[in-house]
Amino acid sequence: MRLWLVLLLPLSCLCARADWIYLVSGKTLQGEVISQNENFVVIKVLSGEIKLRAEDVESIERQKPQDYKFDLGRQLLQQHRYDRAIAMLEEAYLLDKTTSLAKRKLALGYFDAAQHFKDHNQLTYAREICEKWIKLDPTGKNRELLGDEATKILAIVSETEKKLDDTITRAHTYAENADWSSAISAYENAIGLAPDARRLVSSEIAHCYVRRASEHARAKQPTHAAHDLEAALSFDPTLADSLEQFYVACALPSILDQIGRNNVAGAKVGVQRVLGFVPANKSVLYVCGRIEEAGGNLLNAATQYAKALKTHAANPTPEYIAQIRKRIETELNIKADAWQIDSGLADSSAFASAAEGPAQIKETENFQIVHFNAALADKAAEAAEFSRSDIMAKLGLNPGSKIKIKIILYRTQSEYTTRTTQPEWTGGCSKFVFEGGHMVEAQIHSWQTSPRLMKSVLPHEITHLIVNSCIPEHSALPRCLHEGFAVMMEPTFRQEYFMNFLRMRIKSRDFIPLTDLIASRDYPRDPEFFYAEGFALANYLVQEKGMASAVSLIKNASSGNKPEAELLRVSGRRSIEDLQSDWLEWIGKSAGK
């Protein structure tokens, strides 16, 4: 049997009705009894399924669907899971809109959620809920629906929105006058005022950081320039390709200076940071080789030099090292230690052109690129081969089956979304076929001008395919960890983008509880939230317990090993609540690291 599996899976349906399950122990559960026989009772709950022995169940009381959904909505509100709570209350209301009690319950839910979002300056959500709330009673005559409260909250939201608009306008004025530092400060004030503002101003504040970096570079302050470029990328990862060489030219001089002063340890620390941003850059890999050579590690030096030349290292004799280093220095135009590092901004406009006629195919050792642009195919093939090798080394995973991954690059985003049926927010997707328990076909889909194609989309989707080829049961690993490991293989700036986003949301007491995160089969209405928390969870486990322990979650993923139990095994925590508490504390402490 051939089974196609796609990265984005449909959302599991919630219970259509609900039951109260009274246990012999005196405890009570609420959920949907999905199977029952003389031996076992299986109950579907928010976090998954619970299997009970029949003798442990005293009685079962059936509940109407609307009552259940209203009860569940109230529980979710009490747990501060406002998005899901409102969705559940609205579902309940739609089941029967004729009763005044149903409308009253929905209005009370809107009141709690709107208050929360208003108090934490999540203005978009607060406004959206208030506007729906007011529509329940357009005339404002039914006092039970608290329409006056909706109007008051909306007025406060409007006032905060005006402050936000004024702050952003002030930032625009500073930027127009080339006062980049003041503009950056004003934009950061706007983000502090409302988490929603981050998306509104991310490209603008990134532009200011780039312009200030240019000023630092002209003033012979390359280290300051490099820091500003890192900040720019953490706000707008789509700038990665265009800024790569500029960043390298600003980041490497201080590292080369440390090599010259024989500070090998300091140079290693510096270059690791740079590698996180540009892991495949030839100039950076050359400097990595120089550092290893200076430290007397000829094997590692040969490996880094070979990576720079996209080849395999031979016997690392001093003669071979000298030969391969000379070859790279010739390509980089380095003469007698004089090196003018290319600092130009890359122009990727040529990647937009598409040849007429059928797609062409470019073959490499591990990939088959289906394309309409030869220059783009060459670049994608190079990036894909590097990413595959890098991911396998970092995760310690080796796909069992030797199949070529087909990378299909459509002409336009519209063609990509039409052919794959994926949402517009996706930069790409991966698909694979399992036959006889093995992956026999694998594909990555994206489009020519996908803004993060080389730096993020390819490593992300290649990670998905490598991980899925190494899982005993590919559906057993929680989707959040699938995404978490995939983001972990993307560059540092992409990871920092998600972590900064997540810290802002947690500061607003807004996050997906760990039980929900583990159980989730689909993405919330804000997909970045899911990616951010998935990465934070995977990275927490790696930082606390090491990569090998974290990757054991992949190697042991099967229906016989429950995800919660596996997470507790790896983390060493006694309960999911303890794990969540320590994890959230770690996220807060990791700011700025």
C-alpha positions as MATLAB code, in Angstrom:
seq = 'MRLWLVLLLPLSCLCARADWIYLVSGKTLQGEVISQNENFVVIKVLSGEIKLRAEDVESIERQKPQDYKFDLGRQLLQQHRYDRAIAMLEEAYLLDKTTSLAKRKLALGYFDAAQHFKDHNQLTYAREICEKWIKLDPTGKNRELLGDEATKILAIVSETEKKLDDTITRAHTYAENADWSSAISAYENAIGLAPDARRLVSSEIAHCYVRRASEHARAKQPTHAAHDLEAALSFDPTLADSLEQFYVACALPSILDQIGRNNVAGAKVGVQRVLGFVPANKSVLYVCGRIEEAGGNLLNAATQYAKALKTHAANPTPEYIAQIRKRIETELNIKADAWQIDSGLADSSAFASAAEGPAQIKETENFQIVHFNAALADKAAEAAEFSRSDIMAKLGLNPGSKIKIKIILYRTQSEYTTRTTQPEWTGGCSKFVFEGGHMVEAQIHSWQTSPRLMKSVLPHEITHLIVNSCIPEHSALPRCLHEGFAVMMEPTFRQEYFMNFLRMRIKSRDFIPLTDLIASRDYPRDPEFFYAEGFALANYLVQEKGMASAVSLIKNASSGNKPEAELLRVSGRRSIEDLQSDWLEWIGKSAGK';
ca = [
       0.000    0.000    0.000;
       1.316    3.445   -0.959;
       0.417    6.227    1.464;
       1.032    9.928    0.755;
       1.650   11.982    3.866;
       1.732   15.771    3.913;
       3.324   18.062    6.473;
       0.123   19.957    7.276;
      -2.451   17.614    8.796;
      -6.172   18.351    9.268;
      -7.516   19.368   12.669;
      -9.019   16.530   14.662;
     -12.704   17.087   15.318;
     -13.730   17.890   18.861;
     -16.426   15.949   20.625;
     -19.864   16.194   19.030;
     -21.472   15.471   22.388;
     -20.218   14.949   25.928;
     -20.656   12.647   28.845;
     -20.020   12.783   32.567;
     -18.084    9.705   33.679;
     -18.357    8.962   37.395;
     -15.578    6.727   38.718;
     -15.658    4.282   41.620;
     -12.852    6.313   43.212;
     -15.165    9.330   43.487;
     -13.518   11.279   40.671;
     -15.463   12.670   37.702;
     -14.364   13.041   34.098;
     -15.983   14.968   31.262;
     -15.505   13.954   27.640;
     -16.977   11.799   24.888;
     -17.265    8.052   25.310;
     -16.062    6.822   21.925;
     -16.050    3.086   22.705;
     -17.353    0.908   25.488;
     -17.378   -2.846   26.086;
     -17.365   -5.226   29.035;
     -13.652   -4.638   29.632;
     -12.840   -1.003   28.774;
     -14.294    2.475   28.330;
     -12.398    4.876   26.025;
     -13.030    8.602   26.526;
     -12.033   11.427   24.207;
     -10.895   14.556   26.086;
      -9.155   17.783   25.068;
      -5.658   16.374   25.467;
      -6.303   13.058   23.705;
      -7.880    9.767   24.774;
      -8.186    8.023   28.153;
      -8.715    4.265   28.452;
     -10.429    3.119   31.646;
     -11.143   -0.339   32.964;
     -14.888   -0.983   32.988;
     -14.876   -1.959   36.666;
     -13.450    1.478   37.551;
     -16.497    3.245   36.055;
     -19.526    3.601   38.310;
     -21.881    5.344   35.858;
     -22.066    7.511   32.726;
     -24.384   10.489   32.302;
     -25.062   11.784   28.796;
     -24.989   15.537   28.169;
     -26.506   17.601   25.343;
     -23.970   18.870   22.789;
     -24.723   22.551   23.439;
     -24.452   22.186   27.215;
     -21.170   20.345   26.821;
     -19.648   22.956   24.558;
     -20.702   25.776   26.872;
     -19.220   23.918   29.860;
     -16.030   23.261   27.950;
     -15.828   26.901   26.883;
     -16.089   28.033   30.500;
     -13.363   25.565   31.528;
     -11.097   26.924   28.823;
     -11.734   30.485   30.009;
     -10.794   29.492   33.555;
      -7.562   28.043   32.167;
      -6.916   31.344   30.278;
      -7.053   29.578   26.908;
      -9.078   32.374   25.388;
      -8.834   31.614   21.668;
     -10.100   28.070   22.104;
     -12.656   29.142   24.692;
     -14.289   31.690   22.383;
     -14.300   29.265   19.470;
     -16.007   26.651   21.663;
     -18.595   29.101   23.049;
     -19.424   30.317   19.553;
     -19.865   26.703   18.381;
     -22.230   26.113   21.298;
     -24.245   29.251   20.514;
     -24.626   28.289   16.854;
     -26.164   24.947   17.843;
     -29.238   26.827   19.085;
     -29.362   30.631   18.871;
     -33.003   30.911   19.920;
     -32.543   30.874   23.694;
     -31.662   33.989   25.651;
     -29.514   31.844   27.965;
     -27.241   30.787   25.074;
     -26.731   34.401   24.056;
     -26.045   35.364   27.681;
     -23.396   32.627   28.051;
     -21.651   33.762   24.890;
     -21.724   37.404   26.016;
     -20.133   36.472   29.354;
     -17.403   34.625   27.492;
     -16.789   37.647   25.284;
     -16.573   39.801   28.429;
     -13.840   37.647   30.026;
     -11.807   37.333   26.829;
     -12.090   40.993   25.842;
     -11.001   42.064   29.329;
      -7.955   39.802   29.132;
      -6.897   40.959   25.680;
      -7.471   44.599   26.607;
      -5.461   44.287   29.824;
      -2.522   42.788   27.901;
      -2.763   45.194   24.952;
      -3.601   42.507   22.419;
      -5.572   45.109   20.590;
      -6.545   43.210   17.460;
      -8.101   40.348   19.411;
      -9.786   42.698   21.889;
     -11.369   44.766   19.108;
     -12.465   41.685   17.176;
     -14.242   40.232   20.223;
     -15.870   43.520   21.227;
     -17.263   44.025   17.741;
     -18.778   40.510   17.714;
     -20.069   41.068   21.230;
     -21.888   44.281   20.262;
     -23.521   42.478   17.305;
     -25.259   40.165   19.779;
     -27.390   43.163   20.815;
     -27.065   45.959   18.205;
     -29.719   48.107   19.918;
     -28.062   47.832   23.337;
     -31.419   47.253   25.032;
     -30.689   43.864   26.587;
     -28.713   44.619   29.734;
     -28.050   40.938   30.366;
     -25.704   40.937   27.371;
     -23.467   43.638   28.937;
     -23.345   45.752   25.782;
     -22.240   48.802   27.805;
     -19.157   46.895   28.948;
     -18.315   46.034   25.355;
     -18.518   49.706   24.423;
     -16.295   50.729   27.348;
     -13.627   48.148   26.545;
     -13.717   49.131   22.876;
     -13.206   52.785   23.832;
     -10.093   51.871   25.873;
      -8.788   49.771   22.997;
      -9.332   52.687   20.603;
      -7.387   55.000   22.908;
      -4.460   52.556   23.085;
      -4.582   52.134   19.302;
      -4.257   55.903   18.948;
      -1.196   55.939   21.222;
       0.253   53.130   19.129;
      -0.445   54.991   15.884;
       1.158   58.167   17.291;
       4.260   56.219   18.348;
       4.600   54.588   14.926;
       4.073   57.951   13.202;
       6.856   59.400   15.340;
       9.105   56.510   14.307;
       8.291   57.199   10.636;
       9.279   60.835   11.086;
      12.626   59.885   12.627;
      13.249   57.449    9.776;
      12.407   60.044    7.137;
      15.058   62.288    8.731;
      17.598   59.432    8.769;
      17.667   59.445   12.587;
      17.892   55.678   12.683;
      18.607   55.288   16.403;
      15.574   57.366   17.407;
      13.417   55.555   14.875;
      14.498   52.164   16.252;
      13.768   53.318   19.794;
      10.291   54.538   18.798;
       9.482   51.308   16.985;
      10.603   49.306   20.021;
       8.349   51.478   22.195;
       5.471   50.628   19.873;
       6.192   46.914   20.237;
       6.346   47.319   23.997;
       2.999   49.099   23.908;
       1.242   46.281   22.048;
       2.531   42.849   20.967;
       0.399   43.183   17.810;
       2.688   45.994   16.679;
       5.601   43.648   16.042;
       4.056   42.428   12.817;
       3.059   45.941   11.793;
       6.555   47.396   12.094;
       8.926   44.436   11.670;
      10.008   45.310    8.123;
      10.314   49.005    8.998;
      12.462   48.530   12.088;
      14.591   46.022   10.168;
      15.151   48.670    7.484;
      16.301   51.135   10.162;
      18.744   48.603   11.592;
      20.185   47.999    8.118;
      20.601   51.714    7.483;
      22.281   52.211   10.848;
      24.538   49.247   10.093;
      25.606   50.991    6.877;
      26.526   54.074    8.891;
      28.558   51.949   11.318;
      30.340   50.274    8.417;
      31.262   53.623    6.847;
      32.554   54.754   10.259;
      34.846   51.678   10.406;
      32.756   50.076   13.172;
      32.110   46.639   11.633;
      31.248   44.893   14.899;
      28.470   47.388   15.637;
      27.293   46.988   12.067;
      27.189   43.197   12.410;
      25.084   43.443   15.572;
      22.606   45.742   13.822;
      22.343   43.367   10.884;
      21.644   40.477   13.257;
      18.874   42.570   14.825;
      17.480   43.375   11.378;
      17.306   39.696   10.474;
      15.589   38.799   13.748;
      12.799   41.197   12.772;
      12.673   40.382    9.057;
      14.210   37.001    8.120;
      13.323   37.567    4.450;
      16.343   39.909    4.205;
      18.789   37.035    4.754;
      19.863   36.441    1.166;
      20.345   40.116    0.311;
      22.277   40.924    3.519;
      24.481   37.836    3.712;
      27.691   39.248    2.257;
      27.288   42.595    3.987;
      26.911   40.761    7.295;
      29.916   38.524    6.620;
      32.071   41.539    5.735;
      31.120   43.178    9.046;
      31.342   40.085   11.269;
      34.627   38.513   10.117;
      37.218   41.289   10.687;
      37.133   40.976   14.487;
      37.452   37.184   14.207;
      40.398   37.472   11.815;
      41.984   39.897   14.270;
      41.651   37.303   17.056;
      43.292   34.678   14.822;
      46.125   37.123   14.184;
      46.589   37.574   17.935;
      46.505   33.780   18.393;
      43.271   33.993   20.407;
      41.900   30.759   18.970;
      39.306   30.290   21.722;
      37.879   33.790   21.202;
      37.847   33.316   17.437;
      35.919   30.049   17.829;
      33.241   31.707   19.955;
      32.885   34.534   17.454;
      32.671   32.351   14.374;
      30.080   30.043   15.963;
      27.779   33.028   16.260;
      28.353   33.936   12.618;
      27.831   30.331   11.490;
      24.423   30.408   13.127;
      23.423   33.176   10.732;
      25.232   32.059    7.554;
      26.136   28.364    7.948;
      27.017   27.736    4.294;
      28.943   30.910    3.434;
      32.290   30.178    1.751;
      34.133   33.030    3.461;
      32.910   31.986    6.900;
      33.808   28.330    6.316;
      37.264   29.448    5.180;
      37.709   31.350    8.458;
      36.507   28.257   10.364;
      39.283   26.323    8.633;
      41.835   28.982    9.539;
      40.791   28.775   13.201;
      41.098   24.976   13.277;
      44.453   25.170   11.521;
      45.689   27.751   14.017;
      44.625   25.423   16.815;
      46.542   22.529   15.264;
      43.444   20.471   14.390;
      44.229   19.575   10.789;
      41.343   17.122   10.389;
      38.740   19.750   11.319;
      40.569   22.341    9.201;
      40.403   20.040    6.171;
      36.707   19.408    6.810;
      35.893   23.126    6.925;
      37.962   23.926    3.846;
      36.305   21.046    1.979;
      32.871   22.363    2.954;
      33.829   25.749    1.553;
      34.745   24.087   -1.748;
      31.699   21.770   -1.651;
      33.814   18.652   -1.760;
      34.955   15.903    0.595;
      38.095   16.183    2.696;
      41.037   13.953    1.796;
      43.878   12.817    4.065;
      44.593   15.966    6.150;
      48.353   16.182    5.662;
      50.018   19.598    5.986;
      50.610   19.540    2.218;
      46.945   18.838    1.477;
      45.813   21.555    3.919;
      48.117   24.107    2.260;
      46.892   23.104   -1.178;
      43.191   23.285   -0.408;
      43.579   26.545    1.527;
      45.411   28.103   -1.417;
      42.593   27.087   -3.715;
      39.982   28.796   -1.522;
      42.115   31.914   -1.156;
      42.367   32.136   -4.925;
      38.581   31.915   -5.256;
      38.111   34.557   -2.532;
      40.841   36.778   -4.003;
      42.975   36.711   -0.836;
      46.540   37.816   -1.505;
      49.268   37.743    1.153;
      46.670   38.016    3.905;
      45.134   41.056    2.222;
      41.424   40.344    1.886;
      38.782   42.773    0.717;
      35.657   40.883    1.747;
      32.765   41.336   -0.651;
      30.151   43.443    1.139;
      27.670   43.954   -1.667;
      23.931   43.404   -1.279;
      22.809   40.344   -3.211;
      20.350   40.803   -6.068;
      17.976   37.863   -6.410;
      15.739   39.441   -9.051;
      17.122   37.049  -11.673;
      15.449   34.187   -9.790;
      12.024   35.585  -10.712;
      12.384   34.900  -14.442;
      10.941   31.607  -15.655;
      11.757   29.757  -18.844;
       8.884   28.891  -21.158;
       7.946   25.311  -21.837;
       8.163   22.267  -19.579;
      10.166   22.223  -16.349;
      13.835   21.283  -16.432;
      15.518   18.861  -14.057;
      18.854   19.234  -12.281;
      20.296   16.149  -10.597;
      22.662   16.060   -7.624;
      23.799   13.213   -5.400;
      20.742   13.421   -3.120;
      18.292   15.745   -4.874;
      16.378   16.243   -8.076;
      15.488   19.907   -8.708;
      12.438   20.494  -10.932;
      12.725   24.093  -12.085;
      12.153   26.836  -14.650;
      15.285   28.840  -13.806;
      18.755   27.265  -14.137;
      20.555   29.801  -11.918;
      18.031   29.258   -9.121;
      18.282   25.474   -9.515;
      22.071   25.624   -9.107;
      21.725   27.682   -5.943;
      18.956   25.463   -4.537;
      20.930   22.292   -5.268;
      23.972   23.684   -3.463;
      21.882   24.808   -0.468;
      19.999   21.509   -0.281;
      23.116   19.323   -0.310;
      24.762   21.459    2.364;
      21.613   21.432    4.522;
      21.178   17.680    4.292;
      24.739   17.022    5.426;
      24.542   19.644    8.168;
      21.197   18.373    9.527;
      22.310   14.746    9.621;
      25.471   15.728   11.506;
      23.647   17.914   14.035;
      20.806   15.487   14.753;
      22.860   12.317   14.442;
      20.228   10.848   12.112;
      20.831    8.929    8.910;
      17.865    8.113    6.634;
      17.662    4.366    6.131;
      16.496    4.508    2.519;
      18.691    6.086   -0.148;
      16.152    8.021   -2.191;
      16.529   11.314   -3.959;
      14.364   14.129   -2.669;
      12.524   15.907   -5.457;
      12.443   19.701   -4.976;
       9.716   21.275   -7.105;
      10.061   25.031   -7.590;
       6.896   26.490   -9.096;
       6.999   29.715  -11.077;
       4.813   31.708   -8.686;
       3.313   31.536   -5.207;
      -0.137   31.322   -6.777;
       0.872   28.235   -8.733;
       2.385   26.732   -5.578;
      -0.757   27.219   -3.468;
      -3.008   25.987   -6.281;
      -0.998   22.845   -7.003;
      -0.327   21.921   -3.349;
      -3.529   23.345   -1.745;
      -1.351   24.747    1.046;
      -2.180   28.038    2.833;
      -0.523   31.242    1.621;
       1.394   31.655    4.891;
       3.492   28.570    4.131;
       6.845   29.141    2.454;
       6.960   25.529    1.342;
       5.816   22.037    2.251;
       7.082   18.478    2.166;
       5.322   15.285    1.130;
       6.420   11.685    1.311;
       5.251    8.201    0.446;
       5.588    5.228    2.790;
       5.482    1.728    1.371;
       6.127   -1.371    3.434;
       7.174    0.749    6.387;
       9.820    2.673    4.437;
       9.938    6.078    2.784;
      10.075    5.414   -0.953;
       9.365    8.879   -2.322;
       9.946   12.374   -0.936;
       9.150   15.832   -2.275;
       9.612   19.459   -1.280;
       7.386   22.096   -2.879;
       8.015   25.859   -2.981;
       8.220   28.621   -5.572;
      10.947   30.627   -7.267;
      10.725   33.837   -5.261;
       9.838   32.347   -1.882;
      11.655   34.901    0.312;
      13.228   32.358    2.701;
      13.794   29.555    0.214;
      17.531   28.976    0.598;
      18.036   29.902    4.232;
      14.885   28.531    5.897;
      12.470   26.632    3.675;
      14.952   24.057    2.377;
      16.613   23.196    5.726;
      13.203   23.169    7.421;
      11.558   20.805    4.948;
      14.642   18.596    4.553;
      14.617   18.173    8.342;
      10.990   17.036    8.195;
      11.879   14.374    5.646;
      14.971   13.158    7.506;
      13.066   13.013   10.795;
      10.110   11.193    9.251;
      12.404    8.641    7.622;
      13.895    7.811   11.042;
      10.700    7.585   13.121;
       9.401    4.098   13.940;
       5.851    5.448   13.522;
       5.818    8.776   11.711;
       2.496    9.966   13.228;
       3.599    9.247   16.822;
       5.869   12.283   17.231;
       3.863   15.382   18.304;
       3.545   17.899   15.487;
       5.001   20.609   17.720;
       8.267   18.641   17.967;
       8.277   18.001   14.218;
       8.225   21.779   13.747;
      10.547   22.403   16.680;
      13.357   20.248   15.305;
      12.817   21.723   11.820;
      13.136   25.319   13.084;
      16.224   24.251   15.054;
      17.946   23.468   11.746;
      17.197   26.952   10.377;
      19.626   29.862   10.877;
      19.929   31.649   14.214;
      18.097   34.759   13.037;
      15.001   32.702   12.263;
      15.115   31.084   15.694;
      15.542   34.472   17.380;
      12.577   35.780   15.398;
      10.389   33.066   16.911;
      11.819   33.419   20.436;
      11.302   37.192   20.470;
       7.753   36.661   19.240;
       7.125   34.043   21.931;
       8.500   36.156   24.780;
       6.175   38.998   23.838;
       3.191   36.639   23.864;
       4.124   35.026   27.170;
       4.595   38.483   28.644;
       0.933   39.009   27.734;
       0.107   35.727   29.497;
      -0.745   34.256   26.151;
       0.667   30.864   25.252;
      -0.467   27.403   24.201;
      -0.487   25.158   27.301;
       1.918   22.259   26.990;
      -0.842   19.639   27.066;
      -2.567   21.361   24.129;
       0.717   21.842   22.301;
       1.570   18.144   22.539;
      -1.922   17.013   21.498;
      -2.350   19.478   18.632;
      -2.648   18.011   15.151;
      -3.095   21.320   13.382;
      -1.925   24.911   13.511;
      -3.759   27.630   15.461;
      -5.057   30.718   13.689;
      -1.660   32.261   14.419;
       0.708   29.574   13.017;
       3.851   31.400   14.172;
       2.704   30.771   17.734;
       2.832   27.022   17.117;
       6.236   27.155   15.422;
       7.642   29.364   18.180;
       6.495   27.135   21.030;
       7.515   23.957   19.209;
      11.027   25.327   18.687;
      11.236   26.605   22.263;
      10.284   23.162   23.601;
      12.779   21.288   21.420;
      15.532   23.805   22.134;
      14.838   23.665   25.882;
      15.304   19.897   25.850;
      18.524   20.201   23.841;
      19.964   22.903   26.106;
      18.977   21.085   29.305;
      19.603   17.447   28.368;
      21.692   17.478   25.190;
      20.934   16.797   21.542;
      21.163   13.002   21.842;
      18.524   12.895   24.587;
      16.215   15.227   22.669;
      16.619   13.211   19.458;
      15.697   10.047   21.369;
      12.127   11.421   21.190;
      12.364   10.887   17.431;
      13.964    7.465   17.612;
      11.459    6.178   20.196;
       8.302    7.696   18.697;
       5.715    4.917   18.490;
       2.136    4.247   19.527;
       3.463    2.299   22.504;
       5.311    5.339   23.879;
       2.968    8.143   24.863;
       4.360   11.621   24.020;
       3.780   12.970   27.532;
       5.623   10.062   29.122;
       8.485   10.393   26.656;
       8.830   14.127   27.374;
       8.928   13.435   31.099;
      11.528   10.700   30.570;
      13.814   13.002   28.608;
      13.280   16.093   30.771;
      13.470   14.248   34.082;
      10.363   16.065   35.347;
       7.639   14.354   37.375;
       4.631   15.909   35.670;
       3.682   17.916   32.596;
       2.821   20.800   34.929;
       6.365   20.774   36.362;
       7.824   20.592   32.853;
       5.708   23.516   31.672;
       6.688   25.632   34.677;
      10.419   24.996   34.198;
      10.138   25.474   30.435;
       8.417   28.850   30.720;
      10.994   29.967   33.285;
      13.779   28.925   30.890;
      12.202   30.898   28.034;
      12.230   34.028   30.169;
      15.824   33.518   31.329;
      17.070   32.798   27.797;
      16.233   36.334   26.626;
      19.321   38.017   25.255;
      21.487   34.891   25.349;
];
